[in-house]
Structure formats: C-alpha cells, structure tokens
Amino acid sequence: MKFAVIGTGAVGGYYGALLARHGFEVHFLLHGDFEYAKENGLLIESKNGDFSLESINAYGRAPDMPPCDVAIVALKATQNHQLASILPAVVKKKGTVVLLQNGLGVEAEIAAMLPEAAVIGGLCFLCSHKAGPAHIRHLDYGSIRMGQFSRDGGAAGITEELRFVADVFGKAGIQVYLADNLGKARWEKLVWNMSYNGLSVVLNATTDRLMNDPASETLVEQIMAEVIGGAGACGFVLADGFARQMLAATEKMVAYSPSMKLDFEAGRELEIHTIYWRPIQAAADNGYEMQAAAMLARQLEYLDRNNRA
C-alpha cells in the first residue's frame, strides 16, 4: 500500500510522519520545503515524544509521485484549485482520498474530480503548527473523526473503506472515531471552527484569552448557538449540551492559536469561504439566517484583504 500526503504542513506533516514512522510507505508532496526535506527529512516535536524521519519520500511536483492507494489531502481549502491537476496524477483509479480540511462542501469537489474513488472526510481535533521548514510542533490532542462521503447527499454509514483507513491510522497511533453521517460531523466541527477561528483573528486572541474574558466568551457562545441553529435547519440536529462540551474541551486546551490566526499572522489567505460562507448559505437556503456569523465573516474579509495587500 502506498500513501500520498498532499500538503505537508501542521496537519499532513504530523499524520503522515506518524504513518511513515510505523512502517507505512508514505510519499510527501511539498512546495517551498521540498529541497530542505529531501536533504534533512521531517522533524516532529510532540507532547507524546519528539521524533525525526531522517529520510522521506519527498517530491516537489505531483507528476513525479507514484500512483498511490490512499491520498491524504491536507492543503488549506484556499489551495483546492490545485487539486484538479494533482489528484488524478497521484491517486489510483479506484483509490481513496482522505480529506483533512475544515469547512463545508469540500468532499463533493473531490468526488467530481475522481468519479471512481472513495472519498472520506476527516475532522481533525489537533493542536499543531509548522515551526519551520519540514518541522512540525504538536501541542495537544490529535484524534480524527472520519466519515465517508455519499454522492447522493445522505448518510453513507460505516463502510469497508472507512474501516480500512481507520485501522491503518490506528496502527500508526492515531485515534480515529467513525461517523456514519459525515454531514452532521462537519456541522459539529463548525460549531468550534466558526466561533474560535474567526474571533481569534478579529480579537487577536488565543483560545485561553477568548475563554477567560466574559465578553469574548459570550461571543463564542452566541456564534456556537447560531451554528447549532444552522445545522438544525439543514436537517442535522446536534445533541443537547453539545456547545457546552466544546467549551469545556477548549478550556482544557493549552493556550492555542487556531489555524486561521496563524494564517493571518503569516499573511496567507483565510479559509473564509468554506468555513463561513458555505454553511451560512446552506442555512439561508433552509430558511435560517446566521447573522452573527455573517458579520464575523465580513470582518474577516476586510482584515484578510488589507492584511494580504
């Protein structure tokens, strides 16, 4: 079995390195770090123990990679326009794509590119960041919730492909929880992402600071409630007390800068469209207005444009 990692950053670099460390054949696609990684390998600093891969299968171009059975896509959603030229060259005809991205509607785009491939969505509960070239720093958590994409829009259930990928990740020490309904799982992750990601940028605050001030904590709770309402309008009823579970889990985190805050500080384009506008539009199509989330999205657009300018 051959595994491809498309996007060797905080997410793909960490999970791909764990697979390679446990004996799986992994091929890493890099861009700016290609020459450095080819010469020096990959370094992982982790709360679970540091390790390095002195030599990795590193590539600067997708056509140079071998066809792989499983492709792990961990690019930012803002870079998904590249996938139409990358995935057909990397994934075997009836292979599997594991999409580790935030937001809504991302699996449908992959399924359109690869009609015969199985597409699995993964929601990562991971605190990590890229500390330097081919250098990933893992701070906390690390589990993934996975569900299979269904082309008819319904719940795919627990499929054979899903169990296989979960088993492989488990052998690499990655805790995987299976979801029989990927759509619902994505809305559950949006409860966290739509509140903490955007507010961390607008308020220039890490998660601990957002939780320790009554004004920002109220904003977090307001947006969480609105996302839960949006999910319900789209047919995904989330459990009572779900927002409280997210708040409690965040309170236990190390002080953390969400990925959108790190992107903003690095001058990278923010994933506003997939994390905000797609769920906002989906809810609106079903008669529910996410007004606070829309206001936050517009603030992020303003900051993003000026930041990158």
N, C-alpha and C positions, 0 to 999 in steps of 0.2 A: 504494500500500500504506500502510495506517495501522497504527501500533504503539501499544499501550497499555502503560504501566508502572503496575502496581498495587503500591504501596509504594515511595516514592521516598526510600529510605534509603541505607545504605552499599553495598548491592548494586544495587538497582534504579536508584538515582540515578546511580551510576557507569556502568553499562552503558547505561542509557537516554540519558545525556548523550553518550556516545560515538556512539550511533546518530544522535542529533539533530545532533551536530557534523558528521557525514559526510553530511548531507543527507536523512536519512530523516524522515518525518513521524511524530513521537512525541507522544503525549498522556499527561501525567503526572497520576496521582491522588495527591493529598496530603491530609493532615488538618491537623495543627497548623501546618504551614508554608505553607498554601495562600496566604494573603494576602501573606506575605513573598515567596514565589516568584513570584506573579503580578506583583509590582512590581519585584523585583530579579533574577529569573532564577535560574540554578543555577551554583554555583561548584564547580569540581573542582580540588583540589590533588593532583598526581600525580607520582610519581617519573619518569614518562615525559613530564612537562611540564604545567604548570598551564594551565587554560583556563576560560572562563566562557561561559555562554549567557545573553546579556542579556535575552532574551525567550523564554519557553517556553509551550507549551500546558498551562496548569495548571488543575486542577479540584479542587474540594472535595467533589464528590458524583459518584458513578458515573453517575446518570441524565443528567447534563449532558454526558457524553462522547459522541463519535460512535462508532458501531459500528466495531470495528477488526478487521483481518485476523489480527493476532497480538497476544496479550496476554501480557506478561511479568509473572508473579506473583512478587514479591519481599517479600511480607509475612512476618513471623515466623509460624511454624506455629501459635503460640498465638492468632493472629488469623484462622485459616482459617474460623471460623464466620461471618465476614462475607462470604465468597466466594459463597455461595449467592444473595445479593442483588446482588453486584457483577458477577460474570462474565456472567450472562445479558443484562445491560444493556450490556455493553462488547464482548463477542465476537460476531462474525458467526456465523450458524448453523453453517456448516461451516468455521469459523476454526481457529486453532491456539493452544493455551495452552502457554507455556514456563514451567515451574515451577522457580524457582531457590530451593529450600529444602533444608535438611538433614533427615535422618531417614528413616523408612521408611513406606511405605503412603500417601504423600500424593497420588500421581497417581490412585489409584483413586477418591478422593473427588471430584477434579475431573472425571474421566470420568463419574461418576454424575450430576453436575450438568449436563454438556454432552454428551449421548449422541452427537452427530454431529461433535463437534470432535476434532481430533488433539491428543493430549496428549504433550508432551515434557518429560522431566525433565532438569534441568541441575545438575551438581555443580560449584560454584564453588571454584576454588583462588585465593582473593583475600584479601589483607590490606588492609582498608579500614575506615573508621568514619565516622560522622556527626560532624563537628566543630562544627556549628552549624546554624541554620535554612538549609535549601537549600544546605548546604555539606558536601561530601564530601571526605575526605582519603584518598587511595590511597597505601599504603605499599609494597606489594610484590606480586609475581605478578599474576594477572589472567585466567588461562585458565579455560575451562569444558569439562567433559566432558558431552556430551549423549547421551541415548538415548531412543528412542520407547517410550512405554508401550503394552503389549499387553493388551487386555482379557481374554485367555484366560490370562494369567499367564506366558506363555512369552517367549522372546526375539523381539523384533519385527524384528531385523535393521536394516540401513541403508535407511531408507525415503526416498521422494521428499520428504516434508515435512521430515524430519530434515536432508537435504542442503540444502534451500532455506534453512532457518533458519541453519544453519551458514555458508552462503555469505553471507547478509546480515550476520551478526555478523562474519565475516571481513573484509568490506568496510569495517566500522567499526573495524578494527584489533584485534578481539578474537580471540584464538587459541582455536579450538574443536577438541576431539578427539571423534570419534564412537565410541559404544559400541553394539555390536549387541545387548547384553544389559543393559538398564537395571537389573534386579535385582542383578546382580553388581556393576555400577558403584556402586550405592548402598551395598552392603556394604563395598566398598573404601573409600569415603569415610568410612563409620562407623568404620573402623579408626583414623582420625585423630580424628574428632569425639568418639567415646565416651571416648577417653583424654584428649586435651588440653582439651576444653571443660569437662568436669566437674572435673578436677583443678585447672584454673586457678582455679575458684571455691572449691573446698574448701581448697586450699592458698594461695589469694590470691597467685598467681604468674603471671608472663608466661611465654611459651614458652621463652625463653632460660634463665630460672631453673629451670624444670622439667627442662631438659636438662643443666644444669650441676651438679645435685646428685645423687649416686648413689642416694639413697633415692627421690626423685621420679622419676628416670629408670627405676628398677626398676618402680615402679608403672605408669608409662606402658607399658613393655614387657609387663607382666603383663596389662593390660587389652587391649592390642593382640592378644596371643596368644589371649585369650579370645574376642574379636570374630572373629578368623580361624576359631576353632573353631566359633563360632555360624554363620558363613557356610557352612562346610563341611557342617554338619548340615542346613542349608536347601538344600543342593544347589549351592552356589556355592564351588567350590574356588579359592582365591586362590593366586597364584604363590608358589613358594619364595622367600624373601627379601623378600617384599612389606613386612613390618613394618620391615625394615632400610632399605628405600627411603624409607618415611615418616619414619623417624627422621633419616636423612641430609638429607632435604629440609628438615625443621624446624630442624636445626642451622644451615642456611644462611640461615634467615629473619632478618629484622630482629626485634628484641625486640617481641613482639606479644601483645596481649590478645585471646584468642579471643572470638567474639561472645557466648558465654554469660557470660563475665566482665564484658563491657561492659553486658549486660542486667542482671546482678546489681547492678553499681555504680549503674545508673540506676534501680533499683527496679522493673524490668519483670519480668513473669512469665517463667520459664525454660522452654525447649522440652524439658522432661524426657520428656514422653510420647512424642513422635515420635523423639527421638534415642536414648532409653534403653529405655523400657518396651516399645515395639513390637518392636524387634529381640530384646530379652530374651524376650518372649513367643513370638516366631516360633521362636527357637532351642529354647525349652522344649517347644513343640508337636512338635518333631522330636527330642526326647529329649536335649537338651544344656542343661545348667544354666550360666548366666553369673553365677556367684556374686559375683565381684568387681565386675562392672558393676552388679549389683542393689544391692550395698552402697553403691556410689557414688551410684546413683540415689536411694536413701533418704536419704543425707546431703544431697543437693541439694534434695530435697523439704523437709526440715527447715529448711535455710537459706533456701530460697525463701519458705516460709510466714512465717517470722519476719522476713525482710527486707522483704516487702511489707506486713506488719502494722504 
